[in-house]
Amino acid sequence: MSTVETSQVGTVSVSPVDDLQNFGINVSDIQKLKSGGIFTVNTVLSTTRRNLAKIKGLSEIKVDKIKEAASKIIQVGFIPANVQLDIRKNVFQLSTGAKQFDAILGGGIMSMSITEVFGEFRCGKTQLSHTLCVTTQLPRELGGAEGKVAYIDTEGTFRPERIKQIAERYELDPDACLENVSYARALNSEHQMELVEQLGEKLSSGAYRLIIMDSIMANFRVDYCGRGELNERQQKLNQHLFKLNRLAEEFNVAVFMTNQVQSDPGASALFASADGRKPVGGHVLAHASATRILLRKGRGEERVAKIQDSPDMPERECVYIIGEKGITDSNE
């Protein structure tokens, strides 16, 4: 097993699919796995036989051999809880740029899971994404992870100029910061899913510490807007989110998603906020996001962030502002 070490963040064990050669899998079949977006043994094990067989050139017999070889490299099954505790010690947190915001999150945006922020326009969802592009590159003691960022933009709102402005706040080289952000514009929901499939190769380098999806639902809402298409949309969305979750856990990266809201006049939905707005995506998205944060407008230039769901932190809120330096505390 090869080990990818990340500077000051912890160690993530990753077995590349090339290791399958040592267990009787030929190079051509390994190349077929890579062409199907599978770059690690961990991904082989988490992919069903049915989906592996969909890769061109892989028969059911070959899939069984690949699965058997993968299980010899990485043992799957029950483990003692203290072993899982050791794995969780590798989790790191990324600063949002505002100390109060970090405080309600217990330190910042957490790795090995999905964090979703939702709210109406001008609440700072994209500005928070821009700020995280920079803070991820900071040393760990300053709330960073000294890593790169993969940014998938579905609405055309990414602004590299903002990255440069925020980099100057932290006295980082603006051009070097931009170099460490891999950007892609998702043209539709299918392209969006394809881009996530391609991330496996980038993440296997061990250099990336954050995936940003801004925003998760924009393309799906456009591509599945006809009558009777909701069920298909949710199925595709579920597969998409499952892949993002697997990437977060397997490569110890943070996944940060922004989301839109829709009106719920009766405010009767389970996930509706006090103002009658709820995040798009329904239960599928709600279950996939480990941490959900509502962003709303406050007094004047102030914005409010409220944790609505988290396995680690209680419901609470804080105030922040959006400025030239990105997301900051209201007293800065």
N, C-alpha and C positions, 0 to 999 in steps of 0.2 A: 504493500500500500504506500502510495506517495503522500507526502504531507505538504500542504500549502500553508506557509506561515505568514501571518499578517502582522505588521509592525505594531507592537504594544497593544494589540487587541485580543490576542489569544490564538490558539491553533485549531484549524479546521482540517479534519482528515478527509481527503478526497481521493478516491481511486479512479484514475482515468480509464476509459474503456480499453485503452491499449493493453492494460494489464490482463485482459481476457486472453491474449495470445498465449500466456503462460499456462492456460487451462484448455488448450486445444481449439480455440476459436481463430479462424484464419483472418488475415489482414483485410481481405475483400469484404467479409461480413462486418468487420469492425468499421470499415469505411461506410458501409450501408447504414450502420447505426448513427454515425456522425451526420450523414446526409439527412437523417430523420430527426436531427436535433438532439441526439443522445450522446453526451460526451463523457459521462462518468458511470461507474458501476452502480452507484447509488440510484441514478436515474433509471438504469436498467431494471433494478429491483422494484422501483416504485411504479413502473409502467406495466400495465396488464399485458398478458400474452396476446390478447385480442388486438391491442393497439400496436404491439411490436410486429405482429403478422401483417399489419397494414403497410409496413415499410417495404418498398419495392425490392424484391429479390430475397426476402426472408420467408422461408416456408415455416410451417408449424413445427417441423422436426428441428430446423435450425434455431427457432425461437426457444424450444425446450432445452437445447444444448447451451444456448447463451444464458438462459435463466439458471441452469444448473451450475455453469461455470461462475456466474456472478455470486451465487450463494456460497461458493467455496471461498471467495475473497472476503465477502462481508457477511457475517452471521446476522440473521434477522430473527426476531422473536422476543420473548420476555427477557428483560434485564433487571437487575436490582435497582431500586429507586435511587440509591446513592450514586450509581453510575450515571443516571440521568441528571442528577444534581451536578456532577462534574462537568457534563456537557453544557448545562445551563450557565456554568461559570464563564463560558466563552462569550456570553451575551454582552453586547456593549450598547451604549446609548449616544445619540447624536443631538447636539444642542440645536434648539430652534432659533437661537439668536436672542431670546428673551429669558432672563433668569426666572421670572415668575412662571412663565410657560413651562420651562424645564422642570420647575419645582412640582407642579401639579402632575407631571408625568413621571416623577421619581428620578429625573435626570435627563430626560429627552426622548427622542424617537428610538424605540427599541429594535434591536436586530432579531433575527429568527422569527419574525412575525410581520403581519400586515397592520399598518396604522392608516386609518382613513379619516380625513377631515372633510366636512361638508358644510355648506352654507350658501347664502345668496351671493350675488356678485359684489365685488369691492369689500370683501371681508378678509382678503389676504391669502387665499388658498394658493394661488400661483406665486405670490411674493414669498410665502413660506417655502415653497418648492425651490425658488431661486436661492433663498438664504441657506437651505440645507445643502445645496450644491457646493457651497463654500465651506460651511462648518464641517462637513464630512472630511474635508482635506486638512483640517487642523490636527495638531497632536491630541492624543487622548486626554491629557490633563487639561486641555482647553475645551473639551466637549466634542472632539472629533474622532476620526479613526484613521487618519493619514491614508485615505483610500480614494478611489475614483468613483464616479457616478454615471449610471446609465439613465438617460432621461427620455421618456417616450411622451411626445406631445400630440394630443388628439385634437386640440382646438386652435393651434397656431398662436399660442400666447407666450411661448418661450422667447425671452429677450436676453441674448448674450451680453448686451450692454449692462444689464442689471448685475450679472455675475461679476463684471469688472468693478462696478461701483462697490458692491458688498465686499469683494476681495480687498479693496483698499482699506475698508474699515478694520480688517484683521491683519493689515500690513503683509498681505500675501501678494505674490506676483500675479497681476490680473491675467496676463497671457497664459501663464502656467496653469492657472485655475481653469481657464477655458479648455486648455489641452486635456485636462483630466475629466472633462464631462463629455461623454459619448451621447450625441443627440440624434434622435430619429423622429420624423413626423409621420404619425400613423394616418394613412389615407382613408381607411375604413376599418370595420371591426375585424375582418379577416386579416388584413395587414397588421393590425394591432396584435392579434394572436400569433402571427408569424414572427413578429419582432421579439416577442417573449420567448418563443421557441429558440430563436437565435442567441438568446442571452447565455445559454449554457456554456458555449465556447468562451465567451468573454469572462464569465464568472469563474471558470475553471482555472484562470490564471492566478486567482487569489488577490488581484489588485483592486477589485471593486467591492465597495462596502454599502452602496445604496442604489436602489432602483426607484425611480420616480415615475408615476403614471398620472399625468395631468391632462384630461380627467378620465376616470375609468369608464364612465357610462356614456359619454358624448356620442361616440360612434355607434354603440349598440342601440341607442334611442333612435338614431336616424335610420339605421339599416333594418331595424325590426319595428316598423311603425304601422304595419297593416293589421287588419283584423285577423285574429287567430295566430299571430306570430309571437305572442308573448311567451308561450311555452318553449318554443325553439330558442328564443333569445335567452331565456333563463338557463337552458341547458348549455348553450355555448358559453355564457357568462360563468357558469359553474366550473366548466372545464378550464377556462382562462384563469380563474381565481385559484383553482387547485394547483395549476402549474406555478403561479406566483408564490403560493405558500410553500410548495416543494423547494423552489429556488431559495427562498428565505431560510428554510431550515437546513437544507443541504450545504449551502455555501456560507452560512452565517452572515447574511446581509440583511439590511433593513429594507422593507418595502413600504413606500409612502405613496398613498393614493389620494387624489382630490376627487370630490364628487359633487354633483349638482343636487338641488332640492326641488321638490314639487309641492304644490299646495294641497293641504288636507283640511278643507273647511270645517269638517266636524271634529278635527283633532282627535279622532278615535283610533288611529293606527297605533300599533304598539311602539313604533319608533318615531312618532311625531314629537316635535319640540313644542314648547309652550306657545309659540306664535303660530302654530298650525302648519308648520312646514316639516317635511320629512325627506330623508335622503332617497334618491332614486336607487332602484336595484332590488328592493324587496328583501325577503328573508335570505335569499342566496348570498347577497352581499353582506348582510348583517352577520351571518354566521362565519363568513370568511375573514372578516376584519376582527382582529384580536382587540384592537383599541379603536374606538370611534369618538371623534371630537367634533362638536358643533361649534362653528364660528359664526358670530353675529356682530352687528354694529352696536357700539356703545355710545357714550356721550362724545360729541365733537369728533375728534380724530381717533378716539379710543375704539378698540375692538375687544370682544370678549370671547374667550375660548372656554368651553365647558366639556369635561369628559362625560360622555354618556354611557360608555361601556368599556371596561378594562378588567382583565383577569388579575392585574397587579395593584391598581390604584382605585380609591373610592371616587364617587362623583364629586367633583369640585370644579371651580372655575377661576380664571385669572384675567387680567386686563393687559393688553399689549397695543402697540401702535405700528403702523406701516410707514416707514420713512425712507429716505434716500439710502440709508445703510441697511435696508431690509427690515426684518422683524426685530423690534427692540422693546424694552420695557417702557412704560409710559413716562417714567421719570428721567429718561436719558435725553 
